Amino acid sequence: MMPRLRDRNGGDWLFGTLGLVLLMVGWSLVNRVSGPFVLPSLSETAEAFLGLFASGSVGRELAVTLLHAVGGAVLGALIGFLLGLAGGMRRSVGATLRPAATAILGIPPVAWVVLALLWFGPGLWSPLFTVTVTTAPILFASTLQGVEARDRGLIEMAEVFKLSRRTRLFRLLLPELAVHVAPALSTTFALAWKVALTAEVLGDGSGVGGAFSTARAHLDLAEAMAWIWLVVIFLLVTDGLLLGPLRRWIRGNRASGQAAREGGPTCVGIGYVRERS
């Protein structure tokens, strides 16, 4: 089973690289058709990208944006997950929180940016609050749906074998929720970077968003796109480091579930119940 998983992971890397190559080809075509005043060439953007590191400003600006984006995403994910877990366990809590979460999710991020500036002023808290309040409803909805979609047969088996609450949480419930939460986490981290940069552009001009706004004001499209490159690279890096292990763990559980399909109903965590029997 492990060689098959490794082959699949290798194929994912190959096709992911192919997707990036196609994106660069599309970039070059747009540059040739529209000219450098619409989209700079790849070589110009690469030169500006290397120039960012030569100037020594990348570390400071990136650290600020990392704090805004990743910090806000982690806070939003934690809050949304806990509220979704509580809402799934208690029907009344879920019915109470669901409309509020939908309403918050429907508010444009730029509106939260403006409100955060009025409430907290420019500085650390405005972007952090904006990212948190924008991402929390996404995790709430996915977690709530995951709890409601639990395997009822597995729950009954856990009650029959009198498993402890700790075992039900960490060996049964959380592995089931991972399938629903993992895609929402990917969306959350991607959205967090967008919201953080918007808050920085409209706020005090700090971080990568502020540097991008300065390059745009100077009509330096190559430098502006270089900052976007930097954001995309660190988005992919943080997504791979934080969520890559979770995806591989889910694939491993799915593979083991398929191998045990002939033995009866399968689910993440069903093997532990069988062990107890």
ROBA-137800 format. One record per atom (N, C-alpha, C): residue in one letter; x, y, z. Coordinates in steps of 0.02 Angstrom, whole numbers, plus 50000, padded with zeros to 5 digits. Layout:
N
AXYZ;...
***
This chain:
277
M500414993950000;M500005000050000;M500425006350000;M500995006150035;M501415012050038;M501705013949970;P501955009049929;P502215010949863;P501675014249820;R501045011849826;R500515014849786;R500395022049807;L500415023449872;L500335030249896;L500905034649873;R501515031949874;R502095035849853;R502035037449778;D501815032649738;D501725033949667;D501205039349655;R500675039149695;R500145044149688;R500405051049707;N500795051449761;N501075057849781;N501555060549729;G501955055949698;G502405058049645;G502015060749585;G501455057549569;G501045059949514;G500735066649529;D500545067849591;D500275074349610;D500795079849601;W501415078449621;W501945083349611;W502055084749537;L502045079449497;L502155080249425;L501615084549393;F500995082949407;F500445086749377;F500405093849406;G500595094649470;G500625101349499;G501135105649464;T501725102649449;T502235106349412;T501995108049342;L501645103349311;L501365104549244;L500875110449245;G500475110849298;G500005116449304;G500365123049309;L500915123349346;L501305129549352;L501625131349285;V501865126249248;V502165127549183;V501635130449135;L501035127649135;L500505130349093;L500325137449112;L500335138949177;L500205145649200;L500735150549174;M501365148549175;M501895152849148;M501825153749073;V501615148549038;V501505149148966;V500955154148952;G500405153748990;G499875158548982;G500105165648998;W500525166349049;W500815172849066;W501185175749007;S501615171648976;S502025174048919;S501585176048861;L501055172248848;L500605173948793;L500255180648805;V500025181848867;V499705188248882;V500195193948876;N500815192748897;N501325198048891;N501465199748818;R501485194748775;R501625196048704;R501045199548670;V500435197748689;V499855200748657;V499725207848683;S499765208848750;S499565215148781;S500145219848792;G500755217348798;G501325221748809;G501495222448883;P502085225348898;P502325225748967;P501925230449011;F501525235048981;F501145239649022;F500525236449052;V500345230549026;V499785226749054;V500045221249099;L500535217449075;L500835212049114;L501575211549095;P502025212549143;P502745212149127;P502935205049109;S503495204349074;S503735197849054;S503985193849115;L504055187349105;L504295183149159;L505015185049179;S505425186749129;S506115188549145;S506145195049185;E505735200049166;E505725206349204;E505485205249275;T504975201149282;T504705199749349;T505215195849391;A505555191149360;A506065187349396;A506635191849418;E506835196449375;E507365201249394;E507155205549452;A506525207949450;A506265211949505;A506195207849569;F506025201449561;F505965196949619;F506625196049654;L507155195049616;L507825194449645;L508035201049676;G507815206649645;G507985213149672;G507675214449740;L507095211349753;L506785212149819;L507245209349874;F507545203649861;F507995200649911;F508635204649917;A508855207549861;A509465211549864;A509355217949905;S508745220549904;S508605226749941;S508575225550016;G508455219350038;G508435217750109;G507775219350143;S507255221050105;S506615222850135;S506125217050138;V506315211350106;V505845205750102;V505695202850170;G506205201750210;G506105198450274;G505635202250320;R505715208750324;R505285212750368;R504565212850344;E504465214150280;E503785214550253;E503435207750255;L503805202550239;L503505195850239;L503335193550309;A503735195250358;A503595193250427;A502935196350450;V502825202650432;V502205206050452;V501605202750419;T501655201250354;T501095198150319;T500975191050343;L501515187450358;L501435180650386;L501045180850451;L501205185650493;L500835186250556;L500105187850544;H499965192350498;H499265194050483;H498885188150452;A499195185050401;A498845179850363;A498805173250402;V499385170450419;V499395163950452;V499115164450523;G499305169850559;G499035170650626;G498275171350626;G498005175550581;G497285176250577;G496935169950555;A497255166250508;A496955160050484;A496925154750540;V497465154350579;V497475149550634;V496945151250686;L496895157650703;L496375159750751;L495675158450723;G495565160350660;G494905159150630;G494735151850625;A495235147650606;A495105140550601;A494945137450669;L495305139550721;L495195136950788;L494495138850813;I494325145250806;I493675147550828;I493115144150790;G493185143950723;G492665140750682;G492595133350697;F493155129950707;F493125122750721;F492775121350787;L492955125050839;L492655123950905;L491905125550904;L491725131050871;L491015132750868;L490625127650826;G490925125250771;G490605120150730;G490535113550767;L491035111850807;L491005105750847;L490445106250899;A490405112150932;A489875113150981;A489185113150947;G489145116250889;G488505116350853;G488285109550828;G488775105250810;G488595098650788;G488395094050845;M488695095050903;M488525090950961;M487855092950991;R487705099450990;R487075102051017;R486675105150960;R486125102050944;R485725104450887;R485495111650896;S485315113450958;S485075120250970;S485635125350959;V486255123550978;V486815128050968;V486955128950894;G486935123450856;G487045123850785;G486515128050750;A485875127150769;A485345131050739;A485405138450756;T485685140050814;T485765147050834;T486345150250796;L486895146650788;L487495149550758;L487495149550682;R487125145050651;R487155144450579;R486955150850542;P486385154150559;P486215160350524;P486725165950534;A486995166450595;A487495171550609;A488125170250568;A488345164050563;A488935162450524;A488825163950450;T488225162450425;T488065163950355;T488075171450342;A487805175150389;A487795182450381;A488495185350382;I488915183050427;I489605185450431;I489995183650368;L489875177550343;L490215175450282;L490005179550222;G489385182050222;G489135185950166;G489385193050164;I489675195550219;I489945202350220;I490605202450182;P490695206950134;P491315207250096;P491915208650141;P492495205650127;P493085206850169;P493275214250172;V493165217950117;V493355225050119;V492935228850170;A492325226650181;A491915229950233;A492205228650302;W492445222550314;W492765221150378;W493415225050386;V493765226150331;V494375230250334;V494215237250359;V493705240250329;V493505247050349;V493275247250421;L492865242450441;L492615242250509;L493185241250559;A493655236750542;A494215235550586;A494655241750595;L494735245550541;L495125251750547;L494775256750593;L494115257050589;L493745261550633;L493765259250706;W493755252550717;W493735249950785;W494435249750817;F494935247450779;F495595246250808;F496115251250785;G495975254850731;G496475259350704;G497005255550665;P497465258950631;P497995255550594;P498475251950641;G498745246450616;G499215242550658;G499085235150652;L499305231350701;L499275224050699;L498555221450701;W498135224250743;W497495221150758;W496995221550702;S497025226750661;S496525227450607;S496585221750556;P497175220450526;P497225214650480;P497095207950514;L497345207250576;L497255200850611;L496515199450624;F496145204650646;F495435203750657;F495065202350592;T495245205850539;T494905204950475;T494995197850449;V495595195250452;V495715188350428;V495335183350472;T495345184450537;T495015179750583;T494265179550571;V493945185250567;V493225185450560;V492995183150490;T493445183550441;T493275181350374;T493335173850366;T493815170850400;T493945163650392;T493565159250440;A493375161750498;A493045157650548;A492395154450523;P491955158050487;P491335154750464;P491455148950417;I491995148950379;I492135143450333;I492255137050372;L492675137350423;L492815131450464;L492205129450505;F491805134350526;F491205132750563;F490735128550520;A490615130750458;A490155127150414;A490405120150398;S491045119450382;S491305112850365;S491305108150425;T491485110650484;T491485106450544;T490775104450562;L490305109050559;L489605107550574;L489345102150527;Q489485102850463;Q489265097850415;Q489585091150428;G490235091150447;G490575084850461;G490285081250521;V490125084950574;V489825081850633;V489145078950616;E488745082650578;E488075080350560;E488095074350514;A488645073550475;A488695068050428;A489055061950456;R489135061650522;R489495055950552;R489135049350538;D489545044050539;D489285037250529;D488915035150592;R488255034750588;R487855032950647;R487995025850670;G488145021550623;G488315014650643;G488935014350685;L489425018550668;L490045018750706;L489915021450776;I489475026350781;I489305029150847;I488975023750891;E488535019850861;E488205014550899;E488705009150921;M489175007650877;M489685002750895;M490115005150953;A490275011750952;A490675014551007;A490295014151073;E489635015151070;E489235014651131;E489195007451156;V489155002751108;V489114995651128;V489754993551162;F490324995651136;F490964993751165;F491164998351223;K490745003251238;K490845007751296;K491535011251293;L491675014151235;L492305017751228;L492265024351266;S492825026551292;S492825032751331;S492715038751284;R492535044451315;R492425050551275;R493065052651240;R493625051851274;R494265053751244;R494405049551181;T494275043051186;T494375038651129;T493905040351073;R493275041751089;R492795043551037;R492995049951001;L493285054751039;L493475061151010;L494085060450965;F494625057450992;F495255057450956;F495335051650907;R494985046050918;R495065040250874;R494485039350826;L493915042450839;L493335041550796;L493095048050764;L492925052950807;L492625059150783;L493105063350741;L493685064950769;L494165069350734;L494405066350668;P494555059850664;P494735057050598;P494175057650547;E493545056950568;E492985057850521;E492935065150499;L493025069750545;L492975076850529;L493535079150483;A494105075850486;A494675078050446;A494515078150371;V494095073450349;V493915073150278;V493535079450258;H493125082150303;H492735088150288;H493135094550300;V493565094350350;V493905100450371;V494505102050326;A494845096850299;A495455098050260;A495345102550200;P494825101550158;P494715106250103;P494555113250126;A494185113850182;A494025120450208;A494645124050233;L495115120250261;L495745123250284;L496145126050225;S496155122350170;S496505124850110;S496205131350086;T495535131650084;T495195137750064;T495335143350114;T495345141650177;T495465146750229;T496145149950222;F496675145950212;F497345148750207;F497425152850144;A497125150650088;A497165154650027;A496805161250036;L496215161050065;L495825167250076;L496175171850126;A496525168950175;A496855173050226;A497375177550195;W497765175050148;W498265179150115;W497945184950077;K497395183450042;K497055188650004;K496795194150050;V496465192150103;V496175196950149;V496725200950184;A497265197550204;A497805201050238;A498115206450193;L498225204850130;L498505209850084;L498015215550072;T497375214050067;T496875219350059;T496875223950119;A496915221050179;A496925225150240;A497555229350244;E498115226650220;E498735230550222;E498725236250171;V498445234950112;V498405240150061;V497955245850083;L497385244150112;L496915249350133;L497065252150202;G497505248750240;G497645250950308;G498255255450312;D498735253550353;D499315257750365;D499885256550317;G499775252350265;G500305251250215;G500865246950240;S500745242650288;S501275238250314;S501285231750275;G501815227850285;G501865221250256;G501935221350180;V501805215450151;V501855214650078;V501335218850043;G500745219450072;G500225223450042;G500425230750035;G500745233450086;G500985240250082;G501525241150029;A501995236250025;A502515236549974;A502225235949904;F501725231749896;F501385231049831;F501045237649812;S500715240849860;S500385247149847;S500885252549826;T501475252649857;T501985257449839;T502235256249768;A502355249949750;A502575248349682;A502045250249631;R501425249249648;R500885251049603;R500855258649594;A500945262349648;A500935269649643;A501515272249600;H502075268749599;H502645270649557;H502595267849487;L502035264449472;L501925261349406;L502465256249388;D502745253149439;D503255247949430;D502895241249431;L502635239149373;L502235233049370;L502665226849384;A503295227049363;A503735221249374;A503825220049449;E503945225449487;E504025224649560;E503375222549593;A502815225449569;A502165223649597;A502025216249588;M502175213649527;M502075206549514;M502575202349553;A503165205049565;A503655201349605;A503405200249676;W503095205249704;W502795204449771;W502245199149770;I501865198949716;I501335193849710;I501655186949706;W502205186349668;W502575180049666;W502765177849736;L503015182449775;L503235180849842;L502655178149884;V502075181349878;V501485179049916;V501275172049894;V501265170849828;V501055164349802;V501535158849826;I502185160349823;I502675155349845;I502575153449918;F502485158549960;F502405157050031;F501725154150046;L501225155650005;L500575152250012;L500655144850000;L501005143049946;L501115135949931;L501535132549984;V502035136150010;V502475133250061;V502095132050126;T501735137050149;T501355136250211;T500805131050204;D500485130850146;D499965125850135;D500265118850137;G500845117950105;G501155111350105;G501405109350174;L501695113950211;L501965112250277;L501415111050329;L500885115050327;L500365114450377;L499825109450360;L499655108950296;L499095104650276;L499315098450239;G499935098350214;G500175092350179;G500145086050221;P500395086150283;P500345080150326;P499625077850337;L499165082650343;L498465080750354;L498185077250292;R498345079750233;R498105076450171;R498395069450164;R499035068750178;R499345062050173;R499045057250224;W498885059750284;W498585055550335;W497885053250313;I497505057750282;I496835055850258;I496885050750202;R497355051550157;R497445046650103;R497635039850131;G498055039850182;G498245033450213;G497655029950244;N497225033750277;N496635030750308;N496145028250255;R496075031950200;R495635029650147;R495905023250116;A496565022850107;A496855016850078;A496755010850123;S496835011850189;S496735006250235;S495995004350238;G495555009250230;G494845007750228;G494655003650168;Q494945005150110;Q494805001250050;Q495064994150056;A495644993450090;A495914986750099;A495484982450144;A495114985750191;A494704981950238;A493974981750218;R493824983750155;R493124984250135;R492764977550137;E493114972250121;E492794965750120;E492594963350190;G492874966450241;G492724964350310;G492104967450338;G491774972050301;G491164975250326;G491184982650313;P490734986350345;P490704993650334;P491354996950356;T491585001750315;T492215004950329;T492125012250344;C492595014850383;C492585021850402;C493235023450436;V493435029650435;V494025031550473;V493885030250546;G494295026250577;G494205024650647;G493875017950660;I493605014750607;I493265008350617;I493755002950640;G494385003550617;G494874998650637;G494984998550712;Y494945004350744;Y495055004550816;Y494495000950852;V493875001750829;V493314998150860;V493394990750852;R493634988650794;R493744981550784;R494284978850831;E494804982850841;E495334980750886;E495044979750957;R494584983950977;R494294983451044;R493844977251050;S493604974950993;S493184969050996;S493604962651000;
***
